């Protein structure tokens, strides 16, 4: 790895050390979180501060809103989130629940577009939220597009802490679930991420047939029974996925 590439990787490591659990950090905390020595961590923090990505208050550092530009650059270049939003809004109106688009990032699904429900959900989700892919409907729809060996390897590397009693925690069972996704054309995850929350998701394919994202609807078990989910939600979801795919296939190059 060249020195310039190594420096870039370290800079990203510093940015990613700031989390919901550690929104503000001292120099020593950043050095410890990134496994960099204090002098190197300080140099990267000073550079990020000069560029406007980090702000300092006393002896503590925090990310600035400019960091959002990095995420927006991805959203703009990827194109799917903006293109999908009108269809997510229609889907959400049809079922009166939240709808989202997510992409696979190694072992996690990342939310890149979302129309929230007017009702309060117990799971707090926003743009950039990450969950282990294997235990979400979005993740299952994306993993089903991969060969079984690759999906199983992702499962093996996943964070499998804090499962619910319903969470699939066996690679053979996961392969069975993924096979069902391929046959049905959508994924159903019932209270595997959090008790009380169930969701369905369908893959989104580009003009070449490659799965590039997935779209989902989430609801609460007290509001939506499985029969209603199958009879009303699934058709609305598949229609939204087809509309988004059509828009993807016909967007200007």
Number of C-alpha atoms within 10 A of each C-alpha: 6 7 8 9 10 11 14 13 11 18 19 13 18 21 19 13 20 17 12 7 7 12 12 19 19 16 17 16 17 26 19 14 17 17 14 16 13 15 12 15 24 18 12 21 23 16 14 19 17 11 11 14 20 20 19 16 9 7 10 15 20 20 22 14 11 12 14 11 11 10 13 12 11 12 15 11 9 13 13 23 22 13 16 22 18 14 22 27 20 15 25 25 15 13 20 17 22 24 28 27 27 32 25 21 12 13 21 23 28 23 23 23 23 23 21 20 18 11 11 11 16 11 11 7 15 15 14 13 13 18 19 23 28 33 27 27 31 34 29 30 32 30 28 26 19 13 10 18 10 13 22 19 12 18 23 15 11 17 15 14 7 9 16 14 12 14 20 18 17 11 16 12 11 22 18 11 18 24 16 15 23 17 11 11 15 26 28 26 23 23 20 21 25 18 17 16 20 23 24 26 31 31 32 27 20 17 13 7 10 11 19 16 24 25 30 31 31 26 24 19 16 8 10 17 12 13 9 11 21 14 10 14 24 22 12 19 25 21 15 24 25 17 15 24 22 15 17 18 15 11 11 6 4
